[in-house]
Amino acid sequence: MTASGMRVHKDTYLDSLLLMVTTVTMDERPGVSWAGAVMASPRGLEDLAAAGFSGSELDALGANDLVLAVRADDDETLEAALDAGRDAAFSERETSGGATEEKPPTSTAEAVRRTPGVDVAIVSVPGDYAALEAHHALTAGLHVLLFSDNVPLDEEVELKERAARLGLLVMGPGAGTAVLGGTGLGFANELRAEGGGAVGVVAAAGTGAQEVSALLDRWGVRVSQVIGVGGRDLSEAVGGRMAQLAVRALDADPGTSAVLLVSKPPSAGAAEAVLAECRDTAAVAVFLGLDDLEPPEGVRLSPTLEQGALAAAALTRASPPALTEGLRGRVAAAAERLDAGRTTVRGLFSGGTLCYEAQYVLESLLGPVYSNEPLRKDHGLPAPEGAHVLLDLGAEEYTQGRPHPMIDPSGRLEMLRATAEDPTIAVILLDVVIGHGSHEDPAGQIAPVCAELMADGGPQVVAYLLGTEADPQVYSRQRAVLEEAGCIVPETNARAAYAAAALVRREPELAEEGL
């Protein structure tokens, strides 16, 4: 027996972050098989219909109406989950300023008048309305962190052309990460505030920005700023407009002694335009998948996030720790127990840039790797039988109507369990991302399932942990949980990919490749 139902809360607007929190609150309750908190916009109603929820009560709703939908084991569980969703939604609204003595501002301009000195606006509304709100913020003289996704490309170009004329940053769309003036926005890691020479990060890659800044922090290097410009910024259409502005800003910043550029596969023209802005400050660039670019004088190109972070650390005269200590031995021990028929890698990533980097490393050692977000255009899905497959579970097709896997790992856990049915898989490659905005205990959720899979001759789990010791989840604690479950936990995401290749080829020395 199953039960499903909906509740409508009229005139109850939640932004995308609060929708995620409310969805997770309902979805994590025992006996709930599906839950969603959506605004009744056309896109939201499509998501509900795709999940099997429809009805005449939805026809008259508008984009400011909240719908809570749940599928559960029985009516009692259903009602309890909907109650929990309601409580979470209204509690979060009050925490965010929805229930204050002073009436909340009704426009960006009014908000600026009430808070003089503010210089950044965070826009987190459905994509259909995001560009307009970002334009309002630019008119008010604010930089914009555009957290919203599903913003049309032509609107992004128009926004960034205008922002460039105004000398303002539009970070996004889909900009999930920034650390400005020591304050983390979106998904962000807790970074050290003191130290010597500092590295400024400009990234058209959310988890790419988190990866290099967390590595630098763990290596004792201060990060001055993390400016996430959105994954499409270095596309041919957008041309790197915001990355160019960000590089100029860091080049002029006396608190930044080196610049580290990171991008998902960019267009060559956009990459060259951005590199041309690297003038007085030493710079390192990681353009994943773009290997034949000639950098200008004073700029070093690195093929991976790992190598880019090492090069940037060297510019500050830092001394990173050994990245492979004990790794070869752990790989050798795991390889001995793998059945000869286990010859493929399956990656289940929450970070798109980490998925790209892993593809780059694995293809250099194992041949073609297939993905829903392929590094090479001809390596998309469906993959041929027996292929290596890496999935970016943070991509739109997996998050439509569902929270991002960094917030709610339940969807990834289901896919993780499903891999047990494939006897050809030698390695399951995972990223585990901690920090502000991420699940409060992702390792605690993932580790028990990993232990189950590895028992009785199952595949080896290689899990890269992205985070810092100062993060709320605490890096060392999360790492200990994963290692106690039997996971191999390398020092970097690239090192995890090298370890996976070493296991597939039964050549432990490959875990030390590329250094």
NUBAKE-978658 format. One line per 4 residues: number of its first residue (from 1); their letters; for each residue x, y, z of N, C-alpha, C. Coordinates in steps of 0.05 Angstrom, whole numbers. Layout:
// residues N
NUM) A) X/Y/Z/X/Y/Z/X/Y/Z | ...
***
This chain:
// residues 515
1) MTAS) 17/-24/0/0/0/0/18/25/0 | 11/44/-17/25/69/-17/4/92/-17 | 13/115/-8/-5/138/-6/10/162/-18 | -5/179/-32/8/203/-43/-12/226/-39
5) GMRV) -1/250/-36/-18/273/-32/-3/299/-34 | -18/321/-36/-6/348/-38/-20/367/-19 | -5/388/-12/-17/410/2/-8/436/-12 | -26/455/-15/-20/480/-28/-20/502/-6
9) HKDT) 1/518/-7/3/542/11/3/566/-7 | -19/580/-8/-22/603/-26/-3/626/-16 | 7/641/-36/24/665/-30/46/659/-10 | 60/637/-14/82/628/3/106/624/-14
13) YLDS) 120/645/-20/143/642/-38/168/633/-23 | 181/612/-33/207/603/-23/227/604/-46 | 251/613/-41/271/613/-62/282/584/-64 | 300/580/-84/309/553/-90/323/539/-66
17) LLLM) 338/555/-51/352/543/-28/332/533/-7 | 311/549/-2/291/541/18/274/518/8 | 269/518/-18/255/495/-29/271/469/-25 | 297/471/-29/314/447/-25/313/437/4
21) VTTV) 315/456/23/314/449/51/287/436/58 | 266/447/48/239/436/54/236/408/42 | 245/405/17/244/379/4/259/358/20 | 284/365/28/300/346/43/287/338/70
25) TMDE) 275/358/83/261/353/109/240/331/105 | 224/333/84/203/313/79/215/287/70 | 234/288/52/245/264/39/260/246/59 | 272/258/80/288/242/98/271/228/119
29) RPGV) 245/232/120/228/219/139/225/189/132 | 226/171/152/222/143/146/196/137/133 | 196/120/112/172/113/98/164/131/75 | 180/151/70/175/170/47/192/161/24
33) SWAG) 179/155/1/194/147/-23/199/169/-42 | 184/191/-41/189/214/-58/176/239/-44 | 190/261/-46/179/286/-35/189/309/-51 | 173/330/-53/182/354/-68/167/378/-58
37) AVMA) 182/400/-55/171/426/-49/176/444/-74 | 156/452/-88/160/467/-112/141/491/-113 | 150/512/-127/132/534/-133/116/527/-157 | 91/537/-157/72/529/-178/76/546/-204
41) SPRG) 101/549/-212/107/561/-238/102/539/-259 | 102/547/-285/99/526/-305/120/504/-303 | 145/512/-297/166/492/-294/161/474/-270 | 152/486/-247/146/471/-224/124/451/-228
45) LEDL) 103/459/-241/80/441/-247/88/419/-265 | 106/424/-284/117/403/-301/132/382/-284 | 148/391/-265/163/373/-248/143/356/-232 | 122/368/-221/102/352/-206/89/332/-224
49) AAAG) 81/340/-248/68/321/-266/87/298/-273 | 113/304/-277/132/282/-283/134/263/-260 | 129/272/-236/130/255/-213/104/241/-207 | 83/247/-223/57/234/-220/37/249/-204
53) FSGS) 42/275/-200/24/292/-185/10/312/-203 | -16/311/-204/-31/330/-221/-59/332/-209 | -75/350/-219/-102/353/-210/-113/380/-214 | -139/383/-213/-152/409/-218/-144/430/-198
57) ELDA) -137/422/-173/-130/441/-153/-104/457/-160 | -89/446/-179/-64/460/-187/-69/480/-210 | -92/478/-224/-96/493/-248/-97/523/-243 | -108/531/-220/-111/560/-215/-88/572/-199
61) LGAN) -67/557/-195/-45/567/-178/-26/585/-195 | -11/602/-180/8/619/-193/36/614/-183 | 55/629/-193/83/624/-187/91/630/-159 | 74/645/-144/79/651/-116/66/631/-97
65) DLVL) 54/610/-107/41/590/-90/59/566/-87 | 61/556/-62/78/534/-55/62/508/-55 | 73/487/-67/61/460/-67/80/441/-54 | 70/427/-34/85/405/-21/72/379/-31
69) AVRA) 88/361/-40/79/335/-51/95/312/-39 | 82/291/-32/95/268/-19/83/242/-28 | 100/222/-32/91/194/-36/103/178/-13 | 86/164/2/96/150/26/83/123/29
73) DDDE) 92/108/49/82/80/53/53/79/61 | 43/100/76/15/99/85/6/128/91 | -20/130/96/-32/157/101/-19/171/124 | -14/157/146/-3/169/170/25/181/164
77) TLEA) 41/166/150/68/175/143/66/199/124 | 47/198/105/43/220/86/36/246/101 | 17/245/119/9/269/133/31/280/151 | 46/262/163/68/271/180/90/285/164
81) ALDA) 95/274/140/115/286/122/106/314/113 | 81/316/105/70/342/96/71/362/119 | 65/353/143/67/371/167/95/381/171 | 114/362/168/142/369/171/151/389/150
85) GRDA) 141/385/125/148/404/104/137/431/109 | 112/432/118/100/458/125/116/472/147 | 123/457/168/138/469/190/166/479/180 | 179/463/164/205/472/153/203/496/136
89) AFSE) 183/497/118/180/519/100/175/545/115 | 157/545/135/151/570/149/173/577/169 | 186/557/180/208/563/198/231/576/183 | 237/566/159/259/577/143/252/605/134
93) RETS) 227/609/127/219/637/119/223/656/141 | 216/648/166/219/666/189/249/671/195 | 265/649/193/293/652/198/306/670/177 | 295/670/153/306/686/131/295/715/131
97) GGAT) 279/721/151/269/748/153/240/751/144 | 226/729/141/198/731/132/179/739/154 | 187/737/179/169/743/201/183/763/220 | 187/787/212/199/808/228/179/830/233
101) EEKP) 185/846/253/166/868/259/164/887/235 | 187/892/222/186/909/199/179/893/174 | 161/904/158/153/890/134/177/887/115 | 180/863/104/203/858/86/202/877/62
105) PTST) 225/884/51/225/901/27/212/887/3 | 200/902/-14/186/890/-37/202/893/-63 | 225/905/-61/242/908/-85/271/910/-77 | 289/905/-96/317/907/-91/325/936/-83
109) AEAV) 314/955/-98/320/983/-92/313/990/-63 | 290/980/-54/281/986/-26/300/973/-6 | 309/948/-12/327/934/5/353/949/7 | 363/961/-15/388/976/-14/385/1001/2
113) RRTP) 362/1014/0/357/1039/16/358/1032/46 | 348/1009/53/347/1002/82/374/993/93 | 392/983/75/418/972/84/441/986/69 | 446/1011/76/468/1025/62/495/1011/66
117) GVDV) 511/1011/45/537/998/47/537/970/35 | 513/959/30/513/932/18/522/934/-11 | 537/914/-21/547/916/-48/544/890/-64 | 531/870/-53/526/845/-67/497/836/-63
121) AIVS) 485/828/-84/458/816/-83/459/787/-91 | 446/770/-76/443/742/-83/416/738/-95 | 415/728/-119/390/724/-134/385/694/-135 | 363/685/-123/357/656/-122/326/653/-127
125) VPGD) 318/658/-151/290/656/-159/289/637/-184 | 265/628/-191/263/611/-215/276/625/-239 | 288/609/-257/303/620/-279/288/639/-297 | 262/635/-299/246/653/-316/247/682/-307
129) YAAL) 252/686/-281/251/713/-269/278/723/-261 | 298/705/-263/324/712/-251/338/735/-264 | 338/736/-291/352/757/-305/341/785/-298 | 314/787/-296/302/812/-289/311/821/-261
133) EAHH) 311/803/-242/320/811/-215/349/818/-215 | 366/804/-231/394/811/-232/398/839/-244 | 381/846/-264/383/873/-276/375/894/-255 | 355/888/-238/348/907/-217/371/912/-198
137) ALTA) 386/890/-192/409/892/-174/431/909/-187 | 436/905/-212/456/921/-226/448/950/-226 | 423/956/-231/413/983/-231/419/996/-203 | 417/980/-182/422/990/-155/452/992/-149
141) GLHV) 469/985/-168/497/987/-164/510/964/-149 | 497/940/-151/506/917/-136/519/896/-154 | 540/883/-144/549/859/-156/528/838/-151 | 527/817/-169/505/797/-167/517/769/-165
145) LLFS) 508/754/-145/513/725/-145/487/712/-155 | 486/703/-179/462/692/-192/462/662/-187 | 450/654/-165/449/626/-157/430/610/-175 | 410/623/-186/390/611/-203/402/597/-227
149) DNVP) 390/575/-235/398/563/-260/374/565/-280 | 376/551/-302/355/553/-323/351/581/-334 | 372/597/-333/371/624/-345/379/622/-374 | 363/631/-393/370/628/-422/397/641/-428
153) LDEE) 411/629/-446/438/638/-453/438/667/-463 | 419/675/-479/419/702/-489/415/722/-467 | 400/715/-446/396/733/-424/421/735/-407 | 436/713/-405/462/714/-391/481/733/-406
157) VELK) 482/731/-432/500/748/-448/492/778/-444 | 467/783/-445/457/811/-442/465/822/-414 | 460/805/-394/467/813/-366/496/820/-364 | 513/802/-374/542/805/-370/553/828/-387
161) ERAA) 542/833/-410/551/856/-426/545/882/-410 | 521/883/-399/514/907/-383/531/909/-358 | 535/887/-344/552/888/-320/580/897/-326 | 591/887/-348/618/895/-356/620/925/-360
165) RLGL) 600/936/-373/600/965/-378/599/980/-351 | 585/969/-332/582/982/-306/605/976/-287 | 623/958/-295/644/950/-277/635/933/-254 | 613/918/-257/602/901/-236/603/872/-245
169) LVMG) 605/855/-225/606/826/-230/578/814/-230 | 573/797/-249/550/778/-248/562/750/-246 | 560/739/-223/571/713/-217/549/692/-221 | 549/678/-244/528/660/-250/520/664/-279
173) PGAG) 497/652/-287/478/637/-271/489/610/-262 | 475/598/-243/483/573/-231/509/576/-216 | 515/600/-205/539/604/-190/534/594/-161 | 544/571/-155/539/560/-128/559/567/-107
177) TAVL) 582/579/-115/604/583/-97/617/610/-100 | 622/623/-78/638/647/-77/647/652/-48 | 671/663/-45/680/672/-19/691/700/-24 | 676/720/-14/683/748/-19/688/762/7
181) GGTG) 712/774/11/718/787/36/716/769/60 | 722/743/56/720/724/78/693/713/83 | 673/721/68/646/711/72/638/691/50 | 631/667/58/623/647/39/594/651/30
185) LGFA) 590/648/4/563/650/-8/556/624/-22 | 532/613/-18/524/589/-31/539/565/-19 | 547/546/-35/563/523/-26/592/534/-22 | 601/535/3/628/547/7/641/533/30
189) NELR) 667/532/29/683/520/50/694/542/69 | 699/534/93/710/553/113/740/555/109 | 750/578/101/778/582/94/792/599/115 | 818/594/118/834/609/137/835/639/131
193) AEGG) 835/655/152/834/684/148/862/696/149 | 882/681/159/908/692/163/929/676/148 | 951/688/142/973/674/128/989/694/112 | 1008/684/97/1026/701/81/1013/707/54
197) GAVG) 1028/702/32/1018/707/6/993/692/0 | 974/706/-13/947/694/-17/942/690/-46 | 925/669/-52/917/663/-79/888/671/-83 | 883/685/-104/855/692/-112/846/673/-133
201) VVAA) 822/662/-130/811/641/-148/789/653/-165 | 790/649/-191/768/656/-210/760/630/-223 | 734/623/-221/726/596/-230/700/597/-245 | 701/585/-269/676/579/-283/670/549/-278
205) AGTG) 669/543/-252/666/515/-243/662/516/-213 | 638/507/-204/632/509/-175/649/492/-158 | 648/465/-162/664/448/-145/694/450/-153 | 700/460/-176/728/466/-183/739/488/-165
209) AQEV) 723/509/-161/731/530/-142/734/519/-114 | 715/503/-105/717/491/-78/742/473/-76 | 747/457/-97/769/438/-95/796/453/-92 | 802/472/-109/828/485/-107/830/502/-82
213) SALL) 809/515/-74/811/532/-50/813/515/-25 | 799/492/-24/802/474/0/829/461/1 | 840/453/-22/867/442/-22/887/463/-12 | 886/487/-23/904/508/-14/902/513/16
217) DRWG) 878/514/26/873/518/54/886/495/71 | 882/470/62/893/448/77/924/448/76 | 935/461/55/964/462/52/976/487/65 | 959/502/80/969/526/94/970/551/78
221) VRVS) 957/552/55/957/576/38/931/591/41 | 933/617/45/910/634/48/897/639/20 | 871/639/19/857/646/-6/843/673/-2 | 851/692/-18/841/720/-14/811/722/-22
225) QVIG) 804/712/-46/777/714/-56/771/689/-73 | 747/680/-73/738/660/-92/715/672/-108 | 719/676/-134/699/689/-151/689/668/-171 | 665/658/-166/653/639/-184/636/653/-205
229) VGGR) 642/650/-230/630/666/-251/608/651/-267 | 603/625/-260/583/610/-274/596/592/-295 | 585/568/-298/597/548/-315/598/555/-345 | 581/573/-354/580/580/-382/597/605/-389
233) DLSE) 610/617/-369/623/643/-374/644/641/-395 | 659/618/-396/680/616/-416/671/600/-441 | 645/599/-445/635/588/-470/640/609/-492 | 637/600/-517/642/618/-540/622/641/-539
237) AVGG) 596/635/-532/576/655/-533/580/677/-512 | 588/670/-488/592/690/-466/620/702/-467 | 639/687/-477/665/699/-482/683/705/-458 | 676/694/-435/692/699/-411/690/727/-400
241) RMAQ) 667/740/-405/665/769/-397/669/773/-367 | 657/757/-350/660/761/-322/687/751/-312 | 697/730/-323/724/720/-315/745/742/-321 | 742/756/-343/761/777/-350/759/799/-329
245) LAVR) 735/807/-321/732/828/-301/743/819/-274 | 738/794/-267/747/783/-241/778/783/-241 | 790/774/-263/820/774/-263/831/802/-261 | 819/821/-274/828/849/-271/826/858/-242
249) ALDA) 804/851/-229/801/859/-201/822/847/-183 | 828/821/-187/848/808/-170/876/818/-177 | 880/825/-202/906/835/-211/912/862/-197 | 891/876/-191/895/903/-178/893/901/-147
253) DPGT) 888/877/-137/884/873/-108/911/869/-94 | 919/887/-76/945/884/-63/946/860/-44 | 923/849/-37/922/826/-19/923/800/-34 | 926/800/-60/928/776/-76/955/775/-90
257) SAVL) 970/754/-84/997/751/-95/999/732/-119 | 977/716/-123/976/698/-146/947/693/-153 | 941/689/-179/914/684/-188/913/655/-199 | 892/641/-192/887/614/-201/861/613/-216
261) LVSK) 862/608/-242/838/606/-259/830/577/-263 | 804/572/-261/794/545/-264/769/546/-282 | 767/527/-301/744/527/-318/738/499/-327 | 712/492/-329/703/469/-344/712/473/-373
265) PPSA) 710/453/-390/720/456/-417/711/482/-430 | 730/501/-435/723/527/-446/726/528/-476 | 717/549/-489/724/554/-516/752/566/-517 | 767/560/-537/794/571/-539/795/601/-540
269) GAAE) 776/613/-554/775/642/-556/770/656/-529 | 751/645/-514/745/656/-488/769/653/-469 | 782/629/-470/805/624/-453/827/644/-459 | 832/649/-484/854/667/-492/847/696/-483
273) AVLA) 822/704/-485/814/731/-476/818/734/-447 | 812/713/-431/815/715/-402/845/716/-395 | 861/699/-408/890/699/-402/903/725/-408 | 892/739/-428/904/765/-436/902/786/-414
277) ECRD) 883/781/-394/880/800/-372/899/795/-349 | 915/772/-351/934/766/-330/960/782/-336 | 964/803/-321/985/822/-329/1007/824/-307 | 1000/836/-284/1020/842/-264/1023/821/-242
281) TAAV) 1003/804/-240/1003/784/-219/1007/756/-231 | 1025/741/-219/1030/714/-229/1005/697/-230 | 1001/680/-250/976/666/-253/981/637/-262 | 962/621/-254/961/593/-262/932/588/-273
285) AVFL) 930/573/-295/904/568/-307/900/538/-310 | 876/529/-302/868/501/-307/843/502/-324 | 847/496/-350/825/495/-369/821/465/-377 | 803/452/-363/800/423/-366/794/416/-395
289) GLDD) 809/398/-406/804/388/-433/815/405/-455 | 827/428/-448/839/446/-469/869/445/-465 | 882/428/-481/911/422/-477/929/437/-497 | 919/449/-518/937/460/-539/937/490/-539
293) LEPP) 933/503/-516/933/532/-515/961/542/-508 | 969/564/-521/995/576/-516/991/599/-496 | 999/596/-471/994/617/-451/1012/641/-455 | 1004/665/-446/1022/688/-447/1044/686/-426
297) EGVR) 1063/703/-428/1085/703/-409/1075/709/-381 | 1085/694/-362/1076/697/-334/1053/680/-326 | 1042/664/-344/1019/647/-338/1027/618/-343 | 1021/601/-324/1027/573/-327/1001/557/-330
301) LSPT) 1000/540/-350/977/522/-354/982/496/-339 | 961/486/-325/962/461/-311/939/444/-321 | 943/417/-324/923/400/-336/901/392/-316 | 906/393/-290/886/384/-270/884/404/-248
305) LEQG) 863/401/-232/859/418/-209/881/414/-189 | 889/389/-186/911/382/-168/937/397/-176 | 944/395/-201/968/408/-211/966/439/-209 | 942/449/-215/938/478/-213/942/488/-184
309) ALAA) 931/474/-165/933/482/-137/962/480/-128 | 977/459/-137/1005/456/-130/1021/480/-141 | 1016/487/-166/1030/509/-179/1024/535/-165 | 999/540/-158/992/565/-144/1005/566/-116
313) AALT) 1005/543/-102/1018/542/-76/1048/548/-78 | 1061/538/-100/1089/544/-103/1094/574/-107 | 1076/588/-120/1079/617/-123/1079/632/-97 | 1067/620/-76/1067/632/-50/1089/621/-32
317) RASP) 1105/603/-43/1128/590/-29/1118/571/-7 | 1094/561/-11/1084/541/8/1095/513/1 | 1094/495/20/1104/468/16/1082/448/22 | 1066/440/1/1045/421/5/1055/394/15
321) PALT) 1039/379/30/1047/352/39/1049/333/16 | 1061/310/21/1061/288/1/1033/279/-5 | 1027/277/-30/999/270/-38/994/241/-41 | 1015/224/-40/1011/196/-46/1020/178/-23
325) EGLR) 1026/190/0/1036/174/23/1017/151/30 | 1026/126/28/1010/103/35/990/95/14 | 986/111/-7/965/106/-26/971/80/-42 | 995/78/-51/1003/55/-68/998/29/-53
329) GRVA) 1004/28/-27/999/3/-12/970/-3/-9 | 954/17/-4/925/13/-1/913/3/-28 | 922/14/-50/913/5/-76/921/-24/-81 | 946/-31/-74/956/-58/-79/939/-78/-63
333) AAAE) 933/-72/-38/917/-90/-22/889/-94/-33 | 877/-72/-42/850/-73/-53/850/-89/-80 | 871/-85/-96/872/-98/-122/873/-128/-119 | 887/-138/-98/890/-167/-94/863/-181/-90
337) RLDA) 844/-167/-79/818/-180/-72/798/-178/-95 | 803/-162/-116/784/-159/-137/784/-183/-156 | 760/-192/-163/757/-214/-182/767/-204/-210 | 778/-223/-225/790/-216/-251/769/-204/-270
341) GRTT) 744/-211/-267/723/-201/-285/715/-172/-279 | 725/-160/-258/719/-132/-251/739/-114/-264 | 731/-100/-285/749/-85/-302/741/-57/-309 | 719/-47/-297/709/-21/-305/706/-2/-281
345) VRGL) 704/24/-287/700/44/-267/672/56/-270 | 659/59/-247/633/74/-247/636/97/-228 | 632/121/-238/634/145/-222/607/157/-216 | 602/164/-191/576/177/-183/584/203/-169
349) FSGG) 585/224/-184/595/250/-174/573/269/-167 | 577/285/-147/559/308/-141/570/334/-153 | 596/334/-158/609/358/-169/616/355/-199 | 605/372/-216/610/370/-245/639/373/-253
353) TLCY) 653/392/-241/681/396/-248/698/373/-239 | 691/361/-216/706/338/-207/702/314/-226 | 678/312/-237/672/291/-256/688/296/-282 | 690/321/-291/707/327/-314/736/320/-310
357) EAQY) 747/328/-287/775/323/-281/780/292/-280 | 762/277/-268/766/248/-267/765/236/-295 | 748/246/-312/748/236/-340/774/241/-353 | 785/265/-349/811/272/-362/833/252/-353
361) VLES) 834/247/-327/855/229/-317/851/201/-327 | 826/191/-325/821/163/-332/825/158/-362 | 817/177/-378/821/173/-407/850/171/-415 | 867/184/-400/896/183/-406/908/156/-399
365) LLGP) 894/140/-382/905/114/-374/888/90/-382 | 862/95/-386/844/72/-391/830/74/-418 | 833/96/-432/818/99/-457/791/113/-453 | 772/110/-472/747/125/-471/732/122/-445
369) VYSN) 721/145/-436/704/146/-413/679/160/-421 | 656/149/-414/630/160/-422/616/174/-399 | 599/194/-406/587/210/-385/562/225/-395 | 544/232/-377/523/250/-385/533/278/-389
373) EPLR) 557/285/-378/571/310/-382/598/304/-393 | 600/294/-418/626/283/-428/647/305/-433 | 672/297/-427/694/315/-433/698/316/-464 | 693/294/-478/694/293/-507/665/290/-517
377) KDHG) 658/305/-537/630/305/-546/620/278/-555 | 638/261/-566/630/235/-577/629/214/-555 | 632/221/-530/632/202/-508/607/206/-490 | 585/214/-502/561/217/-486/547/190/-482
381) LPAP) 525/191/-468/509/167/-462/489/163/-485 | 479/138/-489/486/114/-474/514/104/-481 | 527/91/-461/554/81/-465/553/53/-476 | 573/44/-491/574/17/-500/578/-2/-476
385) EGAH) 571/-27/-480/573/-47/-459/603/-50/-450 | 607/-52/-424/634/-55/-414/650/-30/-413 | 637/-6/-416/652/19/-417/655/30/-388 | 675/48/-385/678/64/-361/657/87/-362
389) VLLD) 642/91/-341/621/111/-341/623/128/-316 | 624/154/-319/624/173/-297/599/191/-300 | 583/192/-279/559/208/-280/561/233/-262 | 552/255/-273/550/280/-257/521/281/-247
393) LGAE) 517/274/-222/490/273/-211/480/300/-202 | 496/320/-205/487/347/-200/477/361/-225 | 477/347/-248/467/358/-273/437/360/-272 | 426/376/-290/398/383/-289/380/359/-291
397) EYTQ) 387/339/-307/369/316/-310/366/300/-285 | 385/303/-266/383/288/-241/372/305/-218 | 372/332/-221/363/349/-199/336/362/-204 | 324/356/-227/298/368/-233/277/357/-214
401) GRPH) 267/375/-198/247/367/-178/260/353/-153 | 286/352/-152/300/339/-130/322/357/-120 | 330/355/-94/352/371/-84/379/361/-96 | 398/379/-96/424/372/-106/436/350/-88
405) PMID) 452/331/-99/463/310/-83/482/319/-61 | 493/343/-62/509/353/-40/491/360/-16 | 466/366/-21/447/372/0/434/347/10 | 425/330/-8/410/306/-1/423/282/-16
409) PSGR) 438/265/-2/451/242/-15/434/218/-22 | 408/219/-15/391/195/-18/389/185/-46 | 387/202/-66/386/193/-94/412/179/-102 | 434/190/-93/460/177/-100/462/150/-86
413) LEML) 452/148/-62/453/123/-48/438/101/-63 | 415/108/-74/400/89/-90/416/79/-114 | 430/98/-128/446/90/-151/470/74/-142 | 481/81/-119/504/66/-108/497/37/-103
417) RATA) 474/32/-91/465/5/-86/460/-10/-112 | 451/4/-132/445/-9/-158/470/-20/-171 | 493/-8/-165/518/-17/-177/526/-45/-168 | 515/-54/-146/521/-81/-136/513/-102/-156
421) EDPT) 495/-96/-174/485/-116/-193/503/-120/-217 | 523/-102/-220/541/-104/-243/567/-117/-235 | 572/-141/-243/597/-156/-235/622/-146/-250 | 619/-128/-269/643/-118/-284/656/-94/-271
425) IAVI) 643/-82/-251/653/-58/-239/676/-65/-219 | 699/-53/-224/722/-57/-205/723/-35/-185 | 716/-10/-193/719/13/-176/694/31/-178 | 684/39/-155/663/60/-154/677/85/-144
429) LLDV) 676/105/-160/690/130/-155/670/151/-146 | 675/163/-122/656/182/-110/670/207/-102 | 656/229/-102/665/253/-87/646/257/-64 | 656/267/-42/640/274/-18/648/302/-11
433) VIGH) 629/320/-15/634/349/-12/622/359/14 | 638/371/32/629/383/56/632/413/55 | 622/426/76/623/455/76/596/467/80 | 594/493/80/568/507/83/550/500/59
437) GSHE) 525/493/65/506/486/44/504/457/39 | 524/441/46/524/412/42/510/398/65 | 504/372/61/492/356/81/508/356/107 | 495/355/130/509/357/155/528/334/161
441) DPAG) 523/311/149/540/287/154/539/269/129 | 551/278/106/549/261/82/564/235/85 | 587/235/98/602/210/101/586/190/118 | 572/199/138/556/182/155/533/169/139
445) QIAP) 524/183/118/503/171/101/514/152/81 | 537/158/70/548/143/48/564/118/57 | 579/121/79/598/100/87/585/73/92 | 562/71/106/550/44/110/543/30/84
449) VCAE) 533/44/64/527/32/38/552/23/24 | 574/39/26/599/32/14/609/6/26 | 607/3/53/616/-21/66/601/-45/57 | 575/-42/53/558/-64/43/568/-73/15
453) LMAD) 573/-54/-2/581/-60/-30/608/-74/-32 | 626/-66/-14/653/-77/-16/655/-105/-3 | 635/-113/13/635/-139/26/633/-161/6 | 644/-184/12/641/-208/-4/650/-205/-33
457) GGPQ) 673/-192/-38/684/-190/-65/672/-168/-82 | 659/-149/-70/647/-127/-86/668/-108/-95 | 660/-88/-111/679/-68/-121/692/-52/-99 | 715/-40/-104/728/-22/-85/717/6/-89
461) VVAY) 710/19/-67/701/47/-67/725/65/-62 | 730/84/-81/750/105/-78/735/131/-75 | 737/143/-52/721/167/-46/739/191/-40 | 736/212/-56/751/236/-51/734/255/-33
465) LLGT) 746/264/-12/732/282/7/742/311/3 | 723/328/-5/729/356/-11/720/373/14 | 739/386/27/732/403/49/756/412/65 | 751/427/87/772/436/104/766/428/133
469) EADP) 787/430/149/783/422/177/764/441/192 | 762/466/183/744/485/196/715/483/186 | 710/467/166/682/464/157/665/452/179 | 639/458/179/621/448/201/622/418/205
473) QVYS) 626/403/183/626/374/185/654/363/194 | 674/379/193/702/373/201/715/352/183 | 734/360/168/747/343/148/757/317/160 | 772/319/181/785/295/193/764/275/203
477) RQRA) 742/284/213/721/266/223/707/252/200 | 701/267/179/688/255/155/707/234/142 | 732/241/141/751/223/128/754/197/144 | 754/199/170/756/175/187/733/157/183
481) VLEE) 709/168/180/685/151/176/687/136/150 | 696/149/129/698/135/103/720/114/104 | 742/120/116/764/100/117/757/76/134 | 742/81/156/733/59/173/715/40/158
485) AGCI) 700/50/139/682/33/122/697/18/101 | 723/23/98/739/9/78/744/24/52 | 735/49/51/740/66/27/769/74/26 | 780/76/2/806/89/-3/800/119/-6
489) VPET) 813/136/10/807/165/9/833/180/2 | 838/185/-24/862/200/-32/861/229/-24 | 884/243/-28/887/271/-19/874/290/-38 | 871/283/-64/858/301/-83/840/286/-101
493) NARA) 823/300/-116/805/287/-134/820/273/-157 | 840/286/-167/857/274/-188/870/249/-178 | 880/250/-153/893/226/-142/873/203/-139 | 848/209/-134/827/188/-133/824/175/-160
497) AYAA) 824/191/-181/822/180/-208/846/163/-215 | 870/172/-208/894/156/-213/892/129/-198 | 882/130/-173/879/106/-157/859/87/-170 | 838/98/-182/818/81/-195/830/67/-219
501) AALV) 846/82/-235/859/70/-258/879/49/-250 | 893/53/-228/912/34/-218/898/8/-210 | 874/10/-198/859/-14/-190/849/-29/-215 | 839/-15/-235/829/-28/-259/851/-43/-273
505) RREP) 875/-31/-275/897/-43/-289/913/-62/-271 | 907/-63/-245/921/-79/-226/951/-71/-226 | 956/-44/-228/982/-33/-228/984/-11/-206 | 989/-18/-181/988/1/-159/1006/26/-163
509) ELAE) 1027/23/-179/1045/46/-183/1032/69/-198 | 1010/63/-212/996/84/-227/983/104/-207 | 979/97/-182/968/115/-163/986/139/-158 | 1012/136/-166/1031/158/-163/1037/172/-189
513) EGL) 1022/166/-210/1026/178/-236/1020/208/-236 | 1033/223/-253/1026/251/-257/1038/270/-237 | 1056/260/-220/1068/278/-200/1098/280/-206
***
